[in-house]
């Protein structure tokens, strides 16, 4: 098994950003409300991406014109993003950053395993075997320990 270190580091940085983002979004949600914070988060993200695409031309030229060639489910990301931010803003103040993040990671790992195993959404099929299941069970045990008071 060959490990690709750079993609793992990038993924870890994403996890760090998610934990910080969840905390910041929860703090905003306490002040302005759940739906309002979800709106603000997506609006500021939209502004940043708009500047990157149209001012700094960070995207590939004319690729945005291919948007009608994507599968229908490809457009669910924005809807899921609203759901994700809303539920993170809702859960973190109630149970804390570490337990919420642990639950998020568990949900991600098991769902990712299903996506990989069945090759959903055009992904390559990667078998989800007994070792993966045992790793997930061990993560769930760790989550239980984190949630204990």
C-alpha positions as MATLAB code, in Angstrom:
seq = 'XXXXXXXXXXXXXXXXXXXXXXXXXXXXXXXXXXXXXXXXXXXXXXXXXXXXXXXXXXXXXXXXXXXXXXXXXXXXXXXXXXXXXXXXXXXXXXXXXXXXXXXXXXXXXXXXXXXXXXXXXXXXXXXXXXXXXXXXXXXXXXXXXXXXX';
ca = [
       0.000    0.000    0.000;
       1.513    3.280   -1.102;
       0.571    6.311    0.964;
       0.211    9.586   -0.807;
       1.296   12.022    1.874;
       0.358   15.337    0.232;
      -3.333   14.432   -0.310;
      -3.494   13.200    3.300;
      -1.981   16.462    4.570;
      -4.426   18.455    2.452;
      -7.319   16.361    3.808;
      -6.077   16.923    7.370;
      -5.944   20.677    6.726;
      -9.533   20.433    5.517;
     -10.456   18.747    8.796;
      -8.734   21.496   10.762;
     -10.613   24.114    8.743;
     -13.920   22.280    9.325;
     -13.448   22.255   13.105;
     -12.542   25.952   13.142;
     -15.355   26.788   10.717;
     -17.893   24.906   12.811;
     -16.844   26.812   15.907;
     -16.955   30.172   14.130;
     -20.323   29.388   12.526;
     -21.746   28.315   15.901;
     -20.540   31.571   17.475;
     -22.225   33.530   14.674;
     -25.390   31.446   15.052;
     -25.634   32.370   18.739;
     -25.679   36.047   17.778;
     -27.789   36.149   14.611;
     -29.683   32.817   14.564;
     -29.356   29.482   12.774;
     -30.825   30.300    9.365;
     -29.291   33.744    9.384;
     -25.809   32.384   10.057;
     -26.276   29.773    7.327;
     -27.207   32.573    4.927;
     -24.233   34.725    5.959;
     -21.774   31.831    5.635;
     -22.962   30.976    2.141;
     -23.105   34.630    1.093;
     -19.524   35.313    2.155;
     -18.412   32.094    0.462;
     -20.237   33.135   -2.702;
     -18.525   36.530   -2.630;
     -15.078   34.965   -2.218;
     -15.573   32.449   -5.033;
     -16.999   35.183   -7.281;
     -13.894   37.308   -6.751;
     -11.586   34.318   -7.297;
     -13.375   33.275  -10.496;
     -14.215   36.584  -12.103;
     -11.579   39.001  -10.800;
      -8.533   36.739  -10.370;
      -9.669   34.204  -13.014;
      -8.729   31.323  -10.697;
     -10.887   28.783  -12.539;
     -10.242   27.078  -15.820;
     -11.277   29.283  -18.717;
     -14.821   28.630  -20.012;
     -15.307   25.554  -17.816;
     -18.255   27.189  -16.079;
     -20.035   27.037  -19.446;
     -20.011   23.220  -19.121;
     -22.351   23.358  -16.137;
     -25.270   21.881  -18.082;
     -23.259   18.742  -18.840;
     -23.103   17.673  -15.188;
     -25.436   15.040  -13.717;
     -28.503   16.311  -11.859;
     -27.147   15.139   -8.489;
     -24.022   17.249   -8.996;
     -26.088   20.291   -8.068;
     -27.075   18.899   -4.663;
     -23.819   20.117   -3.084;
     -25.204   23.578   -2.400;
     -28.344   22.149   -0.830;
     -26.272   19.755    1.263;
     -24.009   22.676    2.207;
     -26.997   24.528    3.680;
     -27.997   21.388    5.594;
     -24.437   20.817    6.831;
     -23.882   24.362    8.061;
     -27.312   24.516    9.704;
     -26.823   21.207   11.534;
     -23.264   22.072   12.604;
     -24.413   25.443   13.952;
     -27.247   23.645   15.752;
     -25.188   20.820   17.280;
     -21.881   22.381   18.359;
     -23.291   24.728   21.035;
     -25.279   21.836   22.508;
     -22.615   19.109   22.711;
     -19.287   20.867   22.064;
     -16.823   21.041   19.179;
     -14.959   17.751   19.786;
     -18.024   15.488   20.182;
     -19.813   17.140   17.253;
     -16.738   16.886   15.050;
     -16.289   13.244   16.049;
     -19.895   12.466   15.119;
     -19.436   14.332   11.829;
     -16.300   12.326   11.041;
     -18.035    9.032   11.862;
     -20.909    9.927    9.554;
     -18.419   10.901    6.856;
     -16.348    7.732    7.167;
     -19.261    5.302    7.035;
     -20.987    7.192    4.224;
     -17.709    7.501    2.313;
     -17.241    3.756    2.722;
     -20.623    3.141    1.108;
     -19.888    5.591   -1.708;
     -16.523    3.913   -2.349;
     -17.830    0.372   -2.044;
     -20.713    0.875   -4.488;
     -18.966    3.454   -6.697;
     -21.790    5.950   -6.200;
     -21.854    9.327   -7.970;
     -19.344    8.181  -10.577;
     -16.591    7.426   -8.053;
     -14.238    4.472   -8.537;
     -15.300    1.346   -6.671;
     -13.061    0.690   -3.676;
     -14.007   -2.271   -1.552;
     -15.098   -1.506    2.035;
     -13.772   -4.587    3.816;
     -13.703   -5.983    7.337;
     -10.665   -3.856    8.291;
     -12.510   -0.706    7.284;
     -15.555   -1.749    9.312;
     -13.356   -2.552   12.349;
     -11.647    0.838   11.991;
     -15.041    2.519   11.938;
     -16.179    0.575   15.000;
     -13.003    1.642   16.817;
     -13.700    5.252   15.825;
     -17.240    4.880   17.162;
     -15.788    3.597   20.443;
     -13.553    6.646   20.588;
     -16.553    8.866   19.893;
     -18.423    7.232   22.760;
     -15.482    7.927   25.062;
     -15.374   11.576   23.932;
     -19.103   11.959   24.586;
     -18.898   10.585   28.141;
     -19.043   13.257   30.813;
];
